[in-house]
């Protein structure tokens, strides 16, 4: 099997590319980080640096592929809408066009549960649940538009599957836990309303397993969206205690109400927009929503239709992350 992995220099894409290669697939990888690209080359993975906003080069990249895994995205809580649109929507359009032009057997598109965030508590969300009238930020808005691009292509005959993996963690995580560790070492982690919210986390190997299953799933899975989690809902404060105990670091939190945190973030965003550089503020409303409102997902559909079953538990995943983090110190 030949597979193209976009975003292969990112956390998820790299893990997927290496896993597919170990399974005997012929993997072509593309991504924005040339250093990690060289690392993939050293692992005998073909690396082709292509800007997915270039329709011609992206089209050629899809030639002779059995499965295209589209993991690439501009994924950050802050930035200009135009940048998100070109990286998340137009790049997806180019991937879809390439898949259809070269009769790719299947497209697996990685989306995000951020599309569910509406600043209310939401538990056991199904893929069919209504989405917010207004999305939380440009990232969520453009990822939803990208989903619609893929859905339209599926209706036109492209075998395509969309995944919404929730909060991916593990060794090499560049975002979730490192941000918490950084906040803990400075002002303290914002603990909104006592950290009592429920959330889902997903260990990286489990997401990779779900992606591999998508690549060989029955044709009936095409055109569908699937939630992916560890299926182990936990409160935010429980995660913090477990993580920092494993890291052998004292936990430092900063208690705040949701209302006050939201107002503070709103003010910081307004200030960031007028200051030169449009630098991401220390706190955004999106982050307040993530840390202050419960969100858990129903993965029944993925279990039933894809045969997905999380293999690495949350406790084991936290232990692996902590061991890797401490080994770097």
Order of alpha helices (4+ residues) and beta strands (2+ residues): beta-alpha-beta-alpha-beta-alpha-beta-alpha-alpha-beta-beta-alpha-beta-beta-alpha-beta-beta-beta-alpha-beta-beta-alpha-beta-alpha-alpha-beta-alpha-alpha
